[in-house]
Amino acid sequence: MPTLILSLETSSPVCSVALHQVTDGSLVGQTELRLEKSHSSHLSVLVSQLLENSQYTLQDVAAVAVSDGPGSYTGLRIGAAAAKGLCYALEIPLVAVSTLQALARQVATVTASAEDILFCPMLDARRMEVYSAVYTHNGQEIVAPTPLLLDSDTLAEQLAHHRLLFFGNGATKFQPLVADNPNASFLTGIEPSAVAVGALAVKAYRRAEFRDVAYYEPFYLKEVYTTTPKAK
């Protein structure tokens, strides 16, 4: 009987894959590659290598979890296509996990006195904009995922009453704007991980919170604009 959840995280430049046991939520293994624009060519290889190194096969996978977004449009598309393809071929369910919620959990589980802090992941959306949300230490949503234009008044209400911890590749743009606020703290070097996606996916799997494999689309959060190259 299949007992594993295979998780894919492709919302950022890091291509990350993880395996968890459904029965107890334990981490079986993980692997990642930190190369720009490597997702399309390396994701399937990382999955195969992780399964082989863990002495499992695709037939041991009970569900595939994917980082739902927001994040890199191209990365999310690649992750969604791979997850849907695996689910269709193996006839297993698809689980989608919020990228921001997973990133918040990733930090909250290793933060001392986490119950006294609100967690604010920020993913770079170019210029002075980020994708962001605010969560408690146990994942309760305080501010829903939204695109934020950063200025000195961003999240002013939350910062007036709570200690907030900011992290993710968009947080460095916000730090100078609230440098004098004692309620604002920052962590660097935090990237989305399939390990956190998988931990939340185990809970979603047990609740049978599955997505339609045929019609699933990632949560881009805002419309994607494309342009046609000018003719030479």
Secondary structure, DSSP 8 states (H G I E B T S, - for coil): ---EEEEEE-SSSEEEEEEEETTT--EEEEEEEE-TT-HHHHHHHHHHHHHHHTT--GGGEEEEEEE--SS-HHHHHHHHHHHHHHHHHHT--EEEE-HHHHHHHHHHTTSTTGGG-EEEEEEE-STTEEEEEEE-TT--EEEEEEEEE-STTTTHHHHHHS-EEEESTTHHHHGGGGTT-TTEEE--S----HHHHHHHHHHHHHTT--B-TTT-----SS----------
